[in-house]
Amino acid sequence: ENNLPVHIVNTLPSDLEGTLLAKVDAQRRQAIANNHTATHLLHAALRQVLGTHVEQKGSLVTEYGLRFDFSHFQKMTAEELRAVEQNVNQRIRDNAILQESRHTPIAEARKMGAMALFGEKYGDDVRVIRFADSVELCGGCHTSSTGTIGHLRITSESSIAAGVRRIEAVTAQQADEYGYRQQDVLNALHQLFTNTPDIVSTIKKAIDDNATLRKQLENYVNEKALQLSRDLLNNAKDINGVKIVVHTGEVNPDIIKGIVPSMKGKFTDVKFAYIAATIYDGKPSLTLFLSKPLADAGMNAGNIVRNAAKHIQGGGGGQPQMATAGGKNPQGLDAAMQEIIDTITA
Ligand SMILES: [Zn+2]
């Protein structure tokens, strides 16, 4: 601020006139210097790989990582990202020494090919930071040579505005830890698939097998539902002019879901009800389907099921023609069934 260094503190010292000692956390400072310097290398690498239309639009640096925003008009491909990462890591291995010239006249700095930053105001004298062929005007804190960065890993690439992309990356220990996390996932997968040599095809095959089995199961359930609905219809009862199909016992809910559509089309002009009071995995459930004539006569499946569900200590509801409920007390299923029959045949 006005050519004076500004220090930001959490609490003001009690004696503002006294002598103060400012200490730098060397490890944290080095991590920040590594990440900040890495933005210079990334900038240069992006311009080499993608082209000189790349310009820095912003950056955020902490001791934990870095963010770099730049102009570019499409999503970077995996190959481009790999090439940029390799380019930066080569610059790190080259161990380029920091060449810093303070108080360089701006015209001279431009002649050196220094890249000025977006919307930044510069004085007459500028600070030029050079690491090999990367030359920038910058007041940030840099590492003494690029080797201290260790290595860089790009963790994401995304769009933040029209024509502006964002790269997030980590360096040094953070890059190691990023690598370990990926290795841990891979190791866990290898263990799950008992050390198969080709984990990708093994997982692909498991996904394909799963889809095939799912399809087979679906066919089986549909077939079973059709067969069951034929048997149930053969045992339909007539009570007070209402045709009733009662379905009890241990039944997979998927099968009940398959039965309802097969009954729907059959009784469009008679009073018909399908009532399932079944158990699955120890849990009771109710399903009620009413034909249109019953619904037109004022019967509401949602209300009927909701009331009957009290017997099984459960709740549920649905539409005027179709409703379901689940509960906790299988002993109440008979009473629930009876209440439903009584209501629709009253
Ligand atoms: Zn810098």
Boltz pocket constraint, residues with backbone or C-beta under 6 A from the ligand:
constraints:
  - pocket:
      binder: B
      contacts: [[A, 36], [A, 37], [A, 40], [A, 129], [A, 136], [A, 138], [A, 139], [A, 140], [A, 141], [A, 142]]
      max_distance: 6.0
